[in-house]
Amino acid sequence: MKVKEAMHKGVEWVGPDTPVKEIAKLMRKLDVGCVPIGENDHLIGMVTDRDIVCNGIANGAFDASKTSAREVMSKGIHCCR
């Protein structure tokens, strides 16, 4: 199987300073469980619904409108063409 046969097309990405609340709204709108995070035209991470729960909500004092993607995202993401 080739990547193009399994990939999701038309992906939207956001910057690392995007509030988690906006990312959650985007996930709902697009019916997806993750959003890529980009900076300077490079992929730097992903925010998944699990990241929001485990790295945000479960850590205590969490405000989705003030917490940024950078604070909860999974780093070290690889991409391919």
N, C-alpha and C positions, 0 to 999 in steps of 0.2 A: 504494500500500500504506500502511496506517495502522500506527502504532507498535504498537497493541494486537495486530496480526496477527503481529508479529515478536518481541515481547518475551517474556521468561521470567517467569512468574508465581511468586509465593511466595518471593521473594528474602529471604535472611537477611543481615543486616549485622552488623558487629562494630565495636567502638571502636578508636581509633587506638593504644591501648596494648596491644592483643591481641598476644601472641607469634606470630611467623610460623609456628611449629610448630603452633599451634592452628588457624591459618587453613588450612594445608596439609591438616590432618585434616578440616576442614570441607569443603574442596574435594573431597577424596576421597569423603567421605560423600554429598555432594550431586551428585557427578559433574559438577562445573563447573570452569572455568578461571579464574574471578575471583570476588572477594568485595568488595562495597561496604563502604566505611569511613565511619561516621557519628559525628558529635559534636554534642551539643545539638540533636538532631533534624534535623540538616542533613547532606547528603552532602558529604564533604570529599575523598574520593579512592576509589581502587580498588586492590586488590592482585591482580595477575594472576600466573599461574604464571611468566610471563616476568619480571615484576618480581622475584620471589623469586630467579630465576636471575641476571639481569643486575645488579640493584641489591643483591643479597645475596651469594649464593655466589661470583660472579665477582669480588667486591670484596676477597676475601681472608679474613681472620679473621672467619668468620661462624658464629654460634651461633643456630640457629633457635629455641631456647627462650628466648634473651635478647634477640633482635632484635625490635623492635615493628613493627607495620603502618606506623606513621608514618615509619619509617626506610627502607622500601622502596616505599611506595605511589606510584602515579601521581596527581598532583594536578591540579586544574583540571578536574574532571569536571563535566559538565553533565547535568541531568536534565530530563525533560519529562513532561507528563501526557497 
